[in-house]
Amino acid sequence: MNAPTFPEEFNLADYYLFDRLREGLGDKVALLFGDQRHTYADVAGQVRRLRAHLAVEDVAPEQRVLIVLHDSPAFVWAFFAALHHGAVVALGNPEAPAADLAYLVEYTRAAAVVTIPRVAESIQDALAAADLRTLVLVPEVLTGGDLEADLPASPALDRLRCISLRNALAQGRTALVPRSAPIGPRPTRRDDVALWLFTSGSTGRSKAAVHTHRDFAFNTECYAKATVGYRKEDITVSVPRLFFGYATGTNLMFPFAVGATAGLFVERPTPESLARYIERYRPTVVTNVPTMMGKLLEHDDARAARGEPRLDLSSVRFHLSAGEALPSALLERFRARFHADVYDGIGSAEMFHIYCTNRPCDVRPGSLGRVVEGYTIKILSSDAVGPGAPELAPGETGVMWVKGDSVALGYFQDRERSWSTFHGHWCRTGDLFRMDAEGYLWFSGRADELLKVGGVWVAPVEVEECLTEHPAVSLAAVIGAEEAGLVKPKAFIVVRDDARGRVATEAGRAELAAELKAFVKDRLSKHKYPRWVVFVDDVPRNDRGKVDRKALRQREAAGESLAGR
């Protein structure tokens, strides 16, 4: 395909939302939220009102609007209202620790914050110190609740001079009354900043990859439309939450770009809640992650063991997978049970979204597929200082570099890291890959997570994938630990529900640990097997749901034990 281009004057609210009205899709359902149905016209009306509120409160173009909300229609209204206004969107996780959210308020220098009362109260000092034009509070409700209900009385909220979502929309509605035509998007250019996408920094504090309007439209055209094939008839549901760029794309931007329907729910995603909303919304596209795929299989087995009906996922055309390695064995079990393809891919905050993926009629288990058309990928040696270095031969492992029109401008307030990551049109991902002779890419871990064992580099992800092929293992996380001053692999194992009895006693744990070590020895080079196997209930995760090896290493170094056996 030819790389898509966009006009000089360009706004994402237009591209994703208001163009659907021009196409005659105003009466089409855009959002499902419990029993609620919100059409594209409904969403557009609320977006105009909230945008008018931002204008009345003197939020200026290019100022940041920080949205810290659960997955509900209010998130969508705030998201597009900010873009519609020419402001810059930043997103936060409402379940993150208060210190992390206070940091986001300070770091983004937000002119407007849209969040729930509980979050506002927890970071009231940071909000009071900020130079806010408006603080909009959304009632914290379960799916299907009233998003324009009255707010609870609170001295802390009174101190913050906030406004309820209902009053903000009413103020915006009043501001629109004198106009003879709907307010159009604030004139923006395709290379004006639109969103900040957060990625973990070397200090542990999130840094923002700064993106323009064209970045998101480019990936939408190349990946969502041309590669995996979103359709107007689709209904989407997501395990990752909307504050995470992976889901902002797959469960908001991409369905809206084709006039499809996004299904939202507030509850924490669990196998039970996800199964409930799949049954309720009958989605055709599910944004998934390998951990949840494994849990769905276990949940299905548990239902069958209790004599209950098995999960009905027959409406799903395909699942998307990203964020962590998808073992071949898990993929095959999932496809055999639920009869839908899984398109595993890789993307990043630096490139907005997925640039390498499996796709319809082209799934290679264990690989991350081929490059998305419109992007270019090179595999270079780890010491390459620029994209002009010689490419490695097929089968050789090196660092992935990617080129495409969705590349970020850089990291806010971090030029050193920007210089090492961004090289003009190119991004050095820091991910280790090998590309085979057919162009399929195989992940080998992060360059900064490799372990040197016996003088040979070991990728933790390779050992983890091997372990998860064992029928007793649900999840494995591998880090390096020292033995007599030498680094060796150490595995933390979450067993499947049907194997819990095996780790109920010390003798059972020892027996299974020995079995897992032998299992890896038989399948990988001998030096790669884990010298220690620890059985746990779960492992640390970041707010994207990924295994947090850094936190795992820190706990190990501090001598902290994880909950479990």
C-alpha positions in Angstrom: 0.0 0.0 0.0 1.0 3.6 -0.5 1.7 5.4 2.8 -1.4 7.5 3.7 -1.1 11.3 3.7 -3.3 13.9 5.5 -4.1 17.5 4.7 -2.2 20.3 6.4 -5.2 21.4 8.4 -6.2 18.3 10.3 -7.9 17.4 13.6 -8.4 14.0 15.2 -11.9 14.8 16.5 -12.9 15.4 12.9 -11.2 12.3 11.7 -12.5 9.9 14.3 -15.9 11.4 15.2 -17.4 14.2 13.2 -16.6 12.6 9.8 -19.0 9.8 10.8 -21.8 12.4 11.0 -20.9 13.7 7.5 -21.0 10.0 6.3 -24.6 9.8 7.6 -23.8 7.6 10.6 -25.2 9.9 13.2 -27.9 7.3 14.3 -25.4 4.4 14.4 -24.6 3.2 17.9 -21.1 4.3 18.8 -20.9 3.2 22.4 -22.4 0.4 24.6 -22.3 1.0 28.3 -24.3 -1.5 30.3 -27.9 -1.0 29.0 -27.0 2.4 27.5 -26.7 3.0 23.8 -25.0 6.2 22.7 -25.1 7.1 19.0 -22.5 9.0 17.1 -24.8 12.0 17.2 -25.2 11.6 21.0 -21.4 11.5 21.4 -20.8 14.5 19.1 -23.4 16.5 21.1 -21.7 15.9 24.4 -18.3 16.5 22.9 -19.4 19.9 21.6 -20.8 20.9 25.0 -17.7 19.8 26.9 -15.5 21.5 24.4 -17.6 24.7 24.8 -17.0 24.4 28.6 -13.2 24.3 28.0 -13.5 27.4 25.9 -15.6 29.3 28.5 -13.1 28.4 31.2 -10.2 29.8 29.0 -8.4 26.5 28.4 -6.1 27.5 25.6 -5.1 25.6 22.5 -2.1 23.3 23.1 -2.5 23.3 26.9 -2.8 19.8 28.5 -6.1 18.2 29.5 -5.4 15.4 31.9 -8.1 12.7 31.8 -8.1 10.2 34.7 -11.2 8.1 34.3 -12.5 4.6 34.0 -13.8 3.2 30.7 -17.1 5.0 30.3 -18.8 7.4 27.9 -17.4 10.3 29.9 -13.9 9.3 29.0 -14.8 9.4 25.3 -16.5 12.8 25.6 -13.5 14.3 27.4 -11.0 12.7 25.0 -12.6 14.1 21.9 -13.6 17.5 23.5 -10.0 18.2 24.2 -8.9 17.3 20.7 -11.8 19.2 19.3 -10.6 22.2 21.2 -7.0 22.0 20.0 -5.8 21.0 23.4 -3.3 18.1 24.2 -4.7 15.0 25.8 -2.8 13.2 28.6 -4.2 10.1 30.2 -3.9 8.6 33.7 -5.0 5.4 35.4 -7.6 6.2 38.1 -6.4 3.1 40.1 -2.8 4.3 40.2 -1.3 5.3 43.6 -2.0 8.9 44.6 1.7 9.9 44.4 1.8 8.8 40.7 -1.3 10.8 39.9 0.0 13.8 41.7 3.2 13.5 39.7 1.1 13.5 36.4 -0.7 16.7 37.4 2.7 18.4 38.1 4.5 16.9 35.1 1.8 17.7 32.5 1.2 21.2 33.9 -2.5 20.5 33.1 -4.8 23.3 32.5 -7.8 21.0 32.9 -8.3 17.8 34.8 -11.3 15.4 34.3 -11.5 12.7 36.9 -13.6 11.1 39.6 -14.1 12.5 43.2 -12.1 9.8 44.8 -9.0 10.6 42.8 -9.5 14.4 43.3 -9.6 13.9 47.0 -6.5 11.7 47.0 -4.4 14.3 45.2 -6.1 17.5 46.4 -2.8 19.2 47.4 -1.4 18.7 43.9 -4.6 20.0 42.3 -4.7 23.0 44.6 -1.2 23.9 43.7 -1.8 23.5 39.9 -2.7 26.4 37.7 -6.0 24.8 36.6 -8.6 26.5 34.5 -11.2 23.8 35.3 -11.5 20.6 37.3 -14.4 18.5 36.0 -15.6 15.7 38.3 -17.4 12.7 37.0 -19.5 10.5 39.3 -17.9 7.2 40.0 -20.4 4.7 38.8 -20.6 1.1 37.8 -21.4 0.3 34.2 -24.8 1.7 33.2 -24.8 4.3 36.0 -25.8 8.0 35.7 -22.7 9.9 34.6 -24.4 13.2 35.3 -25.6 12.5 38.8 -24.9 14.9 41.7 -21.6 14.7 43.4 -21.2 13.8 47.1 -20.6 16.6 49.5 -16.9 16.9 50.4 -14.9 19.7 52.1 -11.9 18.7 50.0 -13.9 19.1 46.8 -15.3 22.4 47.9 -11.7 23.6 48.4 -10.8 22.7 44.9 -13.5 24.8 43.2 -14.5 21.9 41.0 -17.5 21.6 38.7 -19.6 18.5 38.1 -19.8 16.9 34.7 -23.5 17.7 34.6 -22.9 21.4 35.2 -20.0 21.5 32.8 -22.2 20.1 30.1 -25.0 22.5 31.0 -22.6 25.4 30.8 -21.4 24.2 27.4 -24.9 23.8 26.2 -25.7 27.4 27.2 -22.6 28.6 25.4 -23.7 26.8 22.2 -27.3 28.2 22.2 -26.6 31.5 20.4 -24.7 29.8 17.6 -26.5 29.1 14.3 -24.2 26.1 13.5 -22.3 23.6 15.5 -18.9 24.5 16.7 -16.3 23.0 14.4 -12.9 21.7 15.5 -10.3 24.3 16.6 -8.1 24.8 13.5 -5.1 22.5 14.0 -2.4 21.2 11.8 -1.5 17.6 11.2 1.8 18.2 13.0 0.4 20.0 16.0 0.7 18.1 19.3 -2.4 16.0 20.0 -1.6 13.4 22.7 1.1 12.5 25.2 1.5 8.7 25.6 3.3 7.6 28.7 6.1 5.1 28.9 8.3 4.1 31.9 11.4 6.2 32.4 14.8 5.0 33.6 14.1 6.5 37.0 10.8 4.7 37.3 8.7 7.9 36.7 6.6 7.9 33.5 7.8 10.1 30.6 5.6 11.3 27.8 6.2 10.4 24.2 4.9 13.5 22.4 2.6 12.8 19.4 0.9 14.8 16.7 -2.5 14.5 15.1 -1.1 12.7 12.0 0.6 10.0 14.1 -2.7 8.4 15.2 -4.4 8.7 11.8 -1.4 7.1 10.1 -1.4 4.0 12.2 -5.2 3.8 12.0 -5.0 3.7 8.2 -2.0 1.3 8.0 -2.7 -1.1 10.9 -6.4 -1.0 11.9 -8.0 -0.6 8.5 -5.5 -2.1 6.0 -3.9 -4.9 8.1 -6.3 -6.4 10.6 -9.4 -5.1 9.0 -11.8 -3.2 11.3 -15.3 -3.0 9.9 -18.3 -0.8 10.4 -20.3 -3.8 11.6 -17.7 -4.6 14.4 -18.4 -4.4 18.1 -15.2 -4.1 20.2 -14.4 -4.9 23.8 -11.0 -4.5 25.6 -9.2 -6.1 28.5 -6.6 -3.2 28.8 -8.2 0.0 29.9 -8.6 3.1 27.7 -5.9 5.1 29.5 -3.3 2.7 27.9 -2.5 3.6 24.3 -3.0 0.0 23.2 -6.7 0.2 24.1 -7.1 3.9 23.3 -6.4 2.7 19.8 -8.2 -0.7 19.6 -11.3 0.1 21.6 -11.9 3.8 20.8 -9.9 5.3 17.9 -10.1 2.3 15.5 -13.8 1.4 15.9 -14.7 5.1 15.6 -12.6 5.5 12.4 -14.8 3.0 10.6 -18.2 3.7 12.2 -18.1 0.6 14.4 -19.3 0.2 18.1 -17.1 0.2 21.2 -18.3 -1.7 24.3 -17.2 -0.2 27.6 -17.3 -1.4 31.2 -15.9 0.1 34.4 -15.3 -3.1 36.3 -11.8 -4.5 36.7 -11.2 -7.0 33.9 -11.3 -10.6 35.2 -12.2 -13.8 33.4 -15.7 -13.5 34.9 -16.3 -9.9 34.0 -14.9 -10.2 30.6 -17.0 -13.3 29.9 -20.1 -11.4 31.1 -19.5 -8.5 28.8 -18.7 -10.7 25.8 -22.0 -12.4 26.4 -23.8 -9.1 26.9 -22.3 -7.1 24.0 -21.5 -10.0 21.6 -18.3 -8.3 20.3 -16.5 -9.3 17.1 -13.1 -7.9 18.1 -11.6 -8.4 21.6 -8.4 -6.6 22.6 -6.7 -9.2 24.8 -3.5 -10.0 26.5 -1.9 -13.4 26.9 -2.4 -13.5 30.7 -6.1 -13.1 30.3 -6.3 -15.6 27.5 -4.8 -18.2 29.8 -7.2 -17.2 32.6 -10.2 -17.5 30.2 -9.1 -21.1 29.4 -8.9 -21.9 33.1 -12.2 -20.2 33.8 -13.8 -22.2 31.0 -12.4 -25.4 32.4 -13.7 -24.5 35.9 -17.2 -23.9 34.5 -17.2 -27.2 32.8 -16.0 -29.0 36.0 -19.0 -27.5 37.8 -21.4 -28.7 35.1 -22.0 -25.1 33.8 -22.1 -24.2 30.1 -18.8 -23.4 28.5 -18.0 -19.9 27.5 -19.6 -18.7 24.3 -17.1 -16.6 22.4 -18.6 -17.5 19.0 -19.3 -13.8 18.1 -15.6 -12.9 18.1 -14.0 -12.6 14.7 -10.5 -12.1 16.1 -8.6 -11.3 19.3 -5.7 -8.9 19.4 -2.7 -9.6 21.6 0.2 -7.4 22.6 2.1 -6.2 25.7 3.7 -9.5 26.6 4.9 -12.7 24.9 2.2 -15.1 23.6 3.6 -18.6 23.9 2.8 -20.9 20.9 1.2 -23.5 23.2 -1.2 -21.0 24.7 -2.1 -19.7 21.3 -2.9 -23.2 20.0 -5.0 -24.0 23.1 -6.9 -20.8 22.8 -7.6 -21.1 19.1 -8.6 -24.8 19.5 -11.1 -24.0 22.3 -12.6 -20.7 21.1 -12.3 -21.0 17.3 -11.1 -17.5 16.6 -7.8 -16.1 15.3 -5.4 -14.2 17.5 -3.3 -11.5 15.9 -0.3 -11.1 18.1 1.8 -7.9 17.5 4.1 -5.4 19.0 3.9 -1.6 19.3 5.1 1.0 21.6 4.2 4.4 23.1 7.0 5.8 20.9 5.3 4.7 17.7 1.7 5.0 19.2 0.6 1.5 18.2 1.4 -1.8 16.5 3.8 -1.8 13.6 4.6 -5.6 13.4 1.8 -8.2 13.6 0.2 -11.4 12.6 -2.9 -10.8 10.5 -5.8 -12.5 8.7 -4.7 -15.6 6.8 -1.2 -15.1 8.0 -0.6 -16.2 11.6 2.8 -17.7 12.4 2.6 -19.1 16.0 5.4 -17.9 18.2 6.3 -15.0 16.0 5.1 -11.4 16.0 4.3 -11.6 12.3 5.5 -9.3 9.7 6.0 -5.5 9.4 2.8 -3.5 8.9 2.8 -2.0 5.5 3.7 1.7 5.7 6.4 0.9 8.2 10.0 -0.2 7.8 11.9 -2.5 10.2 15.6 -3.2 10.5 17.4 -5.6 12.9 20.8 -4.0 13.8 23.6 -4.9 16.1 23.2 -3.8 19.7 26.0 -1.3 19.4 24.6 0.4 16.2 24.4 4.1 16.8 22.1 5.0 13.9 19.7 3.4 11.4 22.4 3.5 8.6 24.3 0.6 10.2 24.5 -2.7 8.3 21.5 -4.9 8.9 22.0 -8.3 10.4 21.6 -11.4 8.4 18.3 -13.4 8.6 18.3 -15.4 11.8 20.7 -13.2 13.7 19.4 -11.5 16.9 19.8 -7.8 17.3 17.9 -4.6 18.2 14.8 -3.7 16.3 14.7 -0.2 14.7 11.4 0.9 13.2 10.5 3.8 10.8 7.0 5.2 10.2 4.9 8.4 10.2 3.6 7.7 13.7 6.9 8.2 15.4 6.9 10.6 18.3 8.6 13.9 18.4 10.5 12.9 21.5 10.1 12.7 25.3 8.9 15.7 27.2 11.7 17.0 29.5 14.1 14.2 28.6 16.4 15.2 25.7 19.1 12.6 26.6 16.7 9.8 26.3 15.1 11.3 23.2 18.5 11.4 21.5 19.2 7.8 22.2 15.7 6.6 21.0 14.7 8.9 18.2 16.9 9.3 15.1 14.9 11.4 12.6 12.2 9.2 11.1 13.6 6.1 13.0 13.0 4.8 16.5 15.4 2.5 18.3 13.0 0.2 20.2 15.4 -1.5 22.6 13.6 -4.8 21.8 15.7 -7.8 20.7 14.4 -9.6 17.6 15.5 -11.9 14.8 14.0 -11.8 11.4 13.8 -15.0 9.4 14.3 -15.3 5.7 10.5 -14.9 5.1 10.3 -11.6 7.0 8.7 -13.0 10.2 10.0 -11.4 13.4 10.7 -13.4 16.6 11.0 -11.6 19.9 14.0 -12.4 22.2 13.4 -10.0 25.0 14.5 -6.5 26.0 18.1 -5.6 25.4 18.4 -4.3 29.0 16.9 -7.5 30.5 19.4 -10.1 29.1 21.2 -12.3 31.6 24.8 -13.4 31.0 24.9 -17.0 32.3 28.2 -18.9 31.9 29.4 -16.2 29.5 26.4 -16.7 27.2 23.5 -14.3 26.9 20.1 -15.6 28.0 16.8 -13.9 27.2 14.3 -14.3 30.1 11.4 -14.4 27.7 12.7 -17.5 26.0 12.8 -19.4 29.3 9.4 -18.1 30.3 7.8 -19.3 27.0 9.4 -22.7 27.5 8.0 -22.9 31.1 4.5 -21.9 30.0 4.4 -24.9 27.6 4.3 -27.1 30.7 0.7 -28.2 31.5 1.0 -27.1 35.1 2.2 -23.6 34.4 -0.2 -20.6 34.0 2.5 -17.8 34.1 6.2 -17.6 34.4 8.5 -14.7 35.2 12.3 -15.1 35.0 14.9 -12.8 36.4 18.6 -13.1 37.2 19.8 -14.1 40.7 23.3 -14.5 42.1 24.9 -17.7 43.2 28.5 -17.4 44.4 28.7 -14.1 42.6 27.5 -15.6 39.3 24.1 -14.7 37.7 21.7 -17.6 37.1 18.0 -17.7 36.0 15.4 -17.7 38.7 11.8 -18.5 37.8 8.6 -17.4 39.6 5.7 -19.7 38.7 1.9 -19.2 38.9 0.4 -22.7 38.5 -2.9 -23.5 36.7 -5.9 -24.0 38.9 -5.9 -27.8 38.2 -2.3 -28.0 39.5 -2.7 -26.2 42.8 -2.8 -29.5 44.6 0.7 -30.2 43.5 2.1 -27.2 45.3 0.1 -27.6 48.5 3.0 -29.3 50.3 6.7 -28.8 50.5 7.3 -32.2 48.9 4.9 -31.4 46.1 6.6 -28.1 45.4 10.0 -29.7 45.3 8.8 -32.4 42.9 7.2 -29.9 40.5 10.3 -27.6 40.7 12.6 -30.5 39.7 10.1 -31.4 36.9 10.1 -27.9 35.5 13.9 -27.6 35.6 14.2 -30.9 33.6 11.5 -29.7 31.2 13.5 -26.6 30.3 16.8 -28.6 30.1 15.2 -31.0 27.6 14.1 -28.1 25.3 16.7 -25.4 25.6 20.4 -25.2 26.1 21.4 -26.5 29.5 22.7 -23.2 30.8 19.2 -21.6 30.4 17.3 -23.7 32.9 16.2 -21.9 36.1 18.4 -22.8 39.1 15.6 -21.8 41.4 11.8 -22.2 41.0 9.5 -20.3 43.4 5.7 -20.9 43.3 3.7 -17.7 43.8 0.0 -16.6 43.6 1.0 -13.7 41.2 3.9 -11.5 40.2 4.2 -7.7 40.3 2.6 -5.9 37.3 2.7 -2.4 36.1 -0.5 -0.3 35.4 -0.6 -1.8 31.9 -0.9 -5.3 33.3 2.5 -6.4 32.1 4.8 -8.4 34.3 7.1 -5.9 36.0 10.5 -7.6 36.1 12.1 -4.4 37.5 9.8 -4.6 40.5 10.5 -8.3 40.8 14.3 -7.7 40.8 13.9 -5.0 43.4 11.9 -7.2 45.7 14.4 -10.0 45.2 17.3 -7.6 46.0 15.5 -6.4 49.1 14.9 -9.9 50.3 11.1 -9.5 50.1 9.0 -12.6 49.6 6.1 -12.7 47.2 2.7 -13.9 48.4 2.4 -17.6 47.6 4.1 -20.8 48.3 
